[in-house]
């Protein structure tokens, strides 16, 4: 199985800044939309909270390194990998790439923390959630 999830995303006129370059805030939007596709791929695409509270997480950190501008309208690939699955946290790595090459326009990370539905304090992920995410964990270098 692939250790990443990839989605083709459109870049539209209203995504561009005055220089006709993908606006910096839109990178996070494209990542967010691809993350929705990832949740569906692992069977967690619907926010059914009845007895399934693993959807209750908060974003603790986002970071983006902008490396090469995306110019004009077209399509890009957004790749997501699960970098680390902690007791209460989950770190995603993402890459935004052109359609024809594995070079990064941008790369970044997101850390989310699972929270208790009532207290909003960190809470361990369920065994079911861990089982769904562990196959997606990136292999350690040299493994």
FIDO-796788 format. One record per residue (C-alpha): residue in one letter; x, y, z. Coordinates in Angstrom, 1 decimal, decimal comma, padded with zeros to 4 digits, m for minus. Layout:
<atoms>
ATOM   resn     east    north       up
ATOM      a        X        Y        Z
...
</atoms>
This chain:
<atoms>
ATOM   resn     east    north       up
ATOM      x    000,0    000,0    000,0
ATOM      x    001,1    003,5   m000,7
ATOM      x    002,3    005,5    002,3
ATOM      x    000,6    008,6    001,0
ATOM      x   m002,7    009,9   m000,3
ATOM      x   m002,8    012,1   m003,3
ATOM      x   m005,5    014,2   m004,8
ATOM      x   m005,7    016,3   m008,0
ATOM      x   m006,9    019,8   m007,2
ATOM      x   m007,9    022,7   m009,5
ATOM      x   m006,4    026,1   m009,2
ATOM      x   m008,9    028,7   m010,3
ATOM      x   m008,8    032,4   m011,2
ATOM      x   m010,2    033,4   m007,7
ATOM      x   m007,3    031,5   m006,1
ATOM      x   m004,7    033,8   m007,6
ATOM      x   m003,1    036,9   m006,2
ATOM      x   m002,5    040,1   m008,3
ATOM      x    000,7    038,5   m009,7
ATOM      x   m001,4    035,6   m011,0
ATOM      x    000,3    033,3   m008,5
ATOM      x   m001,6    031,0   m006,1
ATOM      x   m002,4    033,1   m003,1
ATOM      x   m000,5    031,9    000,0
ATOM      x   m003,7    031,2    002,0
ATOM      x   m005,0    028,9   m000,7
ATOM      x   m002,3    026,3   m000,1
ATOM      x   m003,9    025,5    003,2
ATOM      x   m007,3    025,3    001,6
ATOM      x   m006,0    022,8   m001,0
ATOM      x   m004,4    020,8    001,8
ATOM      x   m007,7    020,9    003,8
ATOM      x   m009,7    019,6    000,9
ATOM      x   m007,2    016,8    000,2
ATOM      x   m007,3    015,9    003,9
ATOM      x   m011,1    015,5    003,5
ATOM      x   m010,4    013,0    000,7
ATOM      x   m007,9    011,2    002,9
ATOM      x   m010,5    010,8    005,7
ATOM      x   m012,9    009,2    003,2
ATOM      x   m010,1    006,9    002,0
ATOM      x   m009,6    005,5    005,5
ATOM      x   m013,3    005,2    006,2
ATOM      x   m013,7    008,3    008,4
ATOM      x   m015,2    010,6    005,8
ATOM      x   m018,5    011,3    007,6
ATOM      x   m018,7    013,2    010,8
ATOM      x   m021,0    010,7    012,6
ATOM      x   m020,2    011,5    016,2
ATOM      x   m022,6    009,0    017,7
ATOM      x   m020,1    006,7    019,4
ATOM      x   m017,3    007,8    017,1
ATOM      x   m015,5    010,8    018,6
ATOM      x   m012,2    010,4    016,7
ATOM      x   m013,3    013,3    014,5
ATOM      x   m013,1    015,6    017,4
ATOM      x   m009,7    017,1    017,0
ATOM      x   m008,3    020,6    017,0
ATOM      x   m005,5    021,9    014,8
ATOM      x   m002,5    022,7    017,0
ATOM      x   m000,1    023,7    014,3
ATOM      x    000,1    024,5    010,5
ATOM      x    003,3    025,4    008,7
ATOM      x    004,0    025,9    005,0
ATOM      x    007,3    026,4    003,1
ATOM      x    006,6    028,1   m000,2
ATOM      x    009,3    026,9   m002,6
ATOM      x    008,2    027,5   m006,2
ATOM      x    005,1    029,6   m007,1
ATOM      x    002,1    028,0   m008,8
ATOM      x    001,4    030,3   m011,7
ATOM      x   m002,0    030,7   m013,3
ATOM      x   m005,0    028,5   m013,4
ATOM      x   m004,6    024,7   m013,9
ATOM      x   m004,3    021,6   m011,8
ATOM      x   m001,8    020,5   m009,1
ATOM      x   m001,3    017,4   m007,0
ATOM      x   m001,6    017,5   m003,2
ATOM      x    000,1    014,6   m001,4
ATOM      x   m000,6    013,8    002,3
ATOM      x    001,4    011,4    004,5
ATOM      x    001,0    010,5    008,1
ATOM      x    004,3    011,4    009,6
ATOM      x    003,6    010,6    013,3
ATOM      x    000,7    009,1    015,2
ATOM      x    001,1    009,9    018,9
ATOM      x   m001,1    009,0    021,9
ATOM      x   m003,3    012,1    021,4
ATOM      x   m001,7    013,9    018,4
ATOM      x   m001,3    013,2    014,7
ATOM      x    001,2    014,9    012,4
ATOM      x    000,5    015,2    008,7
ATOM      x    003,1    016,1    006,0
ATOM      x    001,9    017,6    002,8
ATOM      x    003,4    018,4   m000,6
ATOM      x    001,9    020,5   m003,3
ATOM      x    003,4    019,5   m006,7
ATOM      x    002,9    020,1   m010,4
ATOM      x    001,1    017,5   m012,5
ATOM      x    004,2    016,3   m014,4
ATOM      x    007,0    016,2   m011,8
ATOM      x    007,7    015,2   m008,2
ATOM      x    009,1    018,6   m007,2
ATOM      x    007,5    020,7   m004,5
ATOM      x    005,8    024,0   m005,0
ATOM      x    005,2    023,9   m001,3
ATOM      x    005,5    021,6    001,6
ATOM      x    004,2    021,7    005,1
ATOM      x    002,9    020,1    008,2
ATOM      x   m000,2    020,0    010,3
ATOM      x   m000,5    018,7    013,8
ATOM      x   m003,9    017,9    015,2
ATOM      x   m004,8    016,9    018,8
ATOM      x   m007,7    014,6    019,6
ATOM      x   m009,9    016,1    022,3
ATOM      x   m012,5    015,0    024,7
ATOM      x   m016,0    016,2    023,5
ATOM      x   m016,9    017,7    026,8
ATOM      x   m013,7    019,1    028,2
ATOM      x   m011,8    019,8    025,0
ATOM      x   m008,7    018,5    026,7
ATOM      x   m006,3    016,1    024,9
ATOM      x   m007,7    012,6    024,8
ATOM      x   m006,1    009,3    023,4
ATOM      x   m007,1    008,2    020,0
ATOM      x   m009,3    005,0    019,9
ATOM      x   m007,9    001,6    019,0
ATOM      x   m010,1    001,7    015,8
ATOM      x   m008,7    005,0    014,8
ATOM      x   m005,1    003,9    015,4
ATOM      x   m005,8    000,7    013,4
ATOM      x   m007,0    002,8    010,4
ATOM      x   m004,1    005,2    010,5
ATOM      x   m001,1    002,9    011,2
ATOM      x   m000,9    001,5    007,6
ATOM      x   m000,5    005,1    006,4
ATOM      x    002,4    005,9    008,7
ATOM      x    005,5    006,8    006,7
ATOM      x    008,4    004,3    006,9
ATOM      x    011,4    005,5    008,8
ATOM      x    014,4    006,2    006,7
ATOM      x    016,4    003,0    006,1
ATOM      x    013,4    000,8    007,2
</atoms>
